[in-house]
Amino acid sequence: MIFITAKFRVKPEDADRWPEIARSFTEATRAEPGCLWFDWSRSLADPAEYVLVEAFRDGEAGAAHVSSAHFKTAQRELPPHLVETPRVINTTLDQDDWSELGEMAVN
């Protein structure tokens, strides 16, 4: 799978509204057949920072995502709400779901 984590520093005046601002992009991406997950979290340390954790089935699914109409729309509509260019980690993993964290196993 293609596993991506990105940090978005949102303008303070838009931080509380970010989930709504990104809603159509989020919903369209989650509906892609190759999307495994696409989840936003808000930083506890910086309320203007959102972390996006996303995964796609394979490189083909990732390529379909970045060439989609909703991705191109997001490229135009989301940056005006950001303080800086998002930072990203993008890697390929030989798995297709989350693994259990054995060190904190729940019995």
Protein Blocks (a to p, Z undefined) as FASTA:
>chain_A
ZZddddddddfklmmmmmmmmmmmmmmmmmpmklmbdcddddfklmkbccdddddfblml
mmmmmmpmklmmmmmmmmmmpfbdcdddddddddfbdcddfklccZZ
